[in-house]
C-alpha cells in the first residue's frame, strides 16, 4: 500500500505532535498539521490528504463548522474526515456520523493506535 | 123508628105519660156522672144536678141562682157563647172553673139552647185529671228525649268506654229514678261482673263483684244475644217463674224489681253486616228497684234499649279506638325510632361535614403554603382540586381552574407536552417528567411533575394526583455541572491524550533507550496515565448516566450480535491473562441501545478476566426467561466474592479488596456503570458466588416481545 497522507487539524500543538509522531512511527505515513480551521482547510486544498483528522473543540471555528466548510469546497469534498473528540457519548457520535463524517475517535487516545483505527474506519489494507 | 115516633106523639099528647116520663128523667138527671145545669138567658143557674154540685164544690141551694160567670175566668161570656151556638158554629167548648174553695178545674161543656123556651141545658165534664195526665206524659216524654239526647251526647263525646259507662248508669238512674243501675259485663269464661254502677247509698253496691257462671247460664246469654228484654215488676211474683235459689240470691242485694236489656257487640261492625247473627252478647244494662216492686213502663224499656244500642256503638268505637291506639302506639314508636335514627344521622353527617370542612381547610392551608403545584384531576382531565400556587404562578383564579380542562388551563402548546403523560397517568401509571412552563410573569421555569393515578377498589382509575415542583435552580446547577463536565472532557482529556501518547511513544524505545531505572520510571508513568485515562472515562460515563443526561437510543437488536462483539473486544485481554473466553450466542431479539449493552458486557467480561487465574475459563451465556426477558450471565472460575459483598460491589468505588483497583487496573466504577445501564433498560443485575469456585454476574433485559 502506498504511503498515506494524513492531515491533523487541532489547536493543541502537543496533540499535533503526538499524532504526527505516533503515525509516522507506527505506519510511516506523511502527516501534515494545522493549528486552526482556516489553515487546515487551506492545507487540505493544497495537499489533498487521504484523510483529515479534525478536532471538534476549537476556538473561533469548531470542527463541525470546519467539516461543513470542507464539504462545501469541491477540492476537499471527497476527502474523508475523522473527528477527534473528547465528547465520547453515543448520541454525540451518532450526531457526528449523521453529518457525514467517516468516523469518530475519542480522546484520550494512544497515537500509536491511530493508524490501526484509521485503517479500520476507512477500510484500508495495512501492511503488516 | 115507629116506636120513637109514637113516643114523641105520646109525649106531647098524654099528661100521664109526661108525668111518667118526668119521674123517669129525674133520677137520670140526678145520677148522671156528668154535671148538668139548666140556665136562663143570662147564664143564671136555674137547676143543677148532684154531679154539678160536686164539680162546683157547693150545695144545691148555694149553687142555684148563681150566675155562671161568677165561676169562670173573664174570657167566658155566656151571651157570646149563646150567639155562637145559635149560629150553629159550635156547641161545645172549654172553660176554666174557679171554685169558691180556690181549686181550679178544667171543664169541657156542651151547651144546648132552649131545651124549653129560655131554658138552656149545659153539660159539664171535669177534664182536669185527663188533661193533667196528658200533660204529664208529654212532660215525661220531653224530659226523656232531653235526657236521652244528653246521654247519647255524652256517649258520643267520650271515647273513653269507662267514662261512657259511668255516664250511662248515672243518667239512667236519674231518669228512671231507679235505686240501682248497673252494667254487667259477660266475660269470656262465662262469669261476669258489674263494671259500672249507680246506686242509692241505702242499698248494697254490686260493683266489681264477680258472679259465677251459674248465675247467668249460657242459655240465658243466648236469649239475650237474640235481643230479649226482661222487665220484671216483682221478682217474688210467681208468674215470673224465677227459681227459688235465684230469688234468694237477688234478695241479698235488695232487688224487688228489675229491668234487663242486652248490650250487643256487632263483631262485624267494621264491615257491612248483612245479618244480626254476628251479634254477640257483651253485657247487660240492668235497672233495679229496691224498696218495693215497680211496674216498668214502655218508654223506660225503650230508653234502656236505645241506651244499650248506644253503648254497643260506643263499644265498637272503643274497640276501633283501641286498635287505632295500638296502631298509633306502634307507629309512634316506629316514628320515634326513625326520628332518633334521623337525628343520629344528621348529627353524624354534621360531624362528618364539619370534620370534612376542617380537614379540607387544613388541606388547603397546607397545600396553599407549599410552593409547588398540587392538584387533583379527574378521569376526564378536568381539575377538581388545586392549590394556591396555580393562582400565584399562573395568575388564574380558582374559578378559572376548578372544573376546567387541563388544555384550557395550560394552553395548547403546553398541553401538547403534557398530554402523553396525562394519558399514561389515566392508564394507571405513575409518571414523572420535566416540563418547561411559562409563568404569568413571563419567565420560563423548569418543573418536575409527578402524576400518581387515583385507583379505586375496583382498580378503576378515577383521576390522578399531580405534584409539580420548580426545579429551575437544580437545572441551573445541572447546567453548571454539565459545563464542568464539558470542560473536564476537553481540558483534561486533551492533555491526557498528549501525555498518554507521548509516553506510549517513549515506551516503544524508538526515540532512544533509557537506563533500566529510567525504563522502569517510564513504565510507571505509562501505567498510571493509562489508569488515569480509564478513571476519567469512567467518571464521565457514570456522571452522564446518573444525571440522565445521556439518551438511550433503543432499537431491536440481536442478542447474539453484541455477545460476539463484546467477547471479540475482550479476547486480547483474555489472551493476555491466559484466560479462555467462550460464549454461546443466542438468537433473541431485544430492545436496547446496543452500545451501552456492549459496554456493560465488556465491563463484566473484563472484571471476570481480571479476577480469573491463568488457565481459567470465562463464559458469557444468554437464555430466554418467561418469554418477556433474557437472562445474561458472565461466569468465571476465580476466587469468588464473599456473600456480604454481593450487593455492595455494585456501588461506586466498592471493591472486595481495595488494593484490587491498583493491582487489577480497575477504577471501581465499572459495576456501578453496569448497574446504571441495566436499570435504564428496565433490567436487574446481581452477582452470585461460591468462594474459591467462581462468580456469576447476571442481568436481565426485556425481550422485544414485551416492548413491541
Interface residues (C-beta under 8 A of the other chain):
Chain A: X12 X14 X15 X17 X18 X19 X21 X22 X25 X57 X86 X87 X88 X89 X90 X91 X94 X107 X108 X109 X110 X111 X112
Chain B: X489 X490 X493 X494 X495 X496 X497 X498 X499 X500 X501 X502 X504 X505 X508 X510 X533 X536 X537 X540 X541 X544 X550 X551 X553 X593 X595 X596
